[in-house]
């Protein structure tokens, strides 16, 4: 089971955006992929499902 680390995700995305010159969308995709998700949409969907069900999807 993948358990996302929100702080790590936000930090990595910010670094990739600022230092790497990526768009925010591309930086978030990169940060999500580094945590084992296919992209940022999958990452955010996992979190949304968890908030609603209080259980990992």
C-alpha positions as CSV (number, residue, x, y, z in Angstrom):
1,X,0.0,0.0,0.0
2,X,1.3,3.5,-0.9
3,X,1.0,6.0,1.9
4,X,1.6,9.5,0.6
5,X,3.7,12.0,2.5
6,X,2.1,15.4,1.9
7,X,5.0,17.5,3.3
8,X,7.5,15.6,1.1
9,X,5.3,15.9,-1.9
10,X,4.9,19.7,-1.5
11,X,8.6,20.2,-0.9
12,X,9.7,18.1,-3.9
13,X,7.1,19.8,-6.2
14,X,8.3,23.2,-5.1
15,X,11.9,22.4,-5.7
16,X,11.2,20.9,-9.1
17,X,9.2,23.9,-10.0
18,X,11.6,26.6,-8.7
19,X,15.0,25.0,-9.3
20,X,14.1,22.7,-12.1
21,X,12.0,25.2,-14.1
22,X,9.1,22.9,-14.4
23,X,5.5,24.0,-14.5
24,X,3.6,23.3,-11.3
25,X,1.6,20.5,-13.0
26,X,4.8,18.8,-14.2
27,X,6.5,19.3,-10.9
28,X,3.5,17.7,-9.0
29,X,3.5,14.8,-11.4
30,X,7.2,14.2,-10.8
31,X,6.7,14.4,-7.0
32,X,3.8,12.0,-7.2
33,X,5.7,9.6,-9.3
34,X,8.6,9.6,-6.8
35,X,6.1,8.3,-4.2
36,X,4.9,5.5,-6.5
37,X,1.8,7.2,-8.0
38,X,1.3,7.4,-11.8
39,X,0.8,11.2,-11.6
40,X,-0.5,14.0,-9.4
41,X,-4.1,13.3,-10.2
42,X,-3.7,9.7,-8.8
43,X,-2.0,11.2,-5.8
44,X,-4.7,13.7,-5.0
45,X,-7.4,11.1,-5.7
46,X,-5.9,8.7,-3.2
47,X,-5.9,11.5,-0.6
48,X,-9.5,12.5,-1.4
49,X,-10.6,8.9,-1.1
50,X,-8.8,8.5,2.3
51,X,-10.4,11.7,3.7
52,X,-13.9,10.5,2.7
53,X,-13.5,6.8,3.9
54,X,-10.9,7.3,6.7
55,X,-9.3,4.1,5.3
56,X,-6.5,3.7,2.7
57,X,-8.1,3.0,-0.7
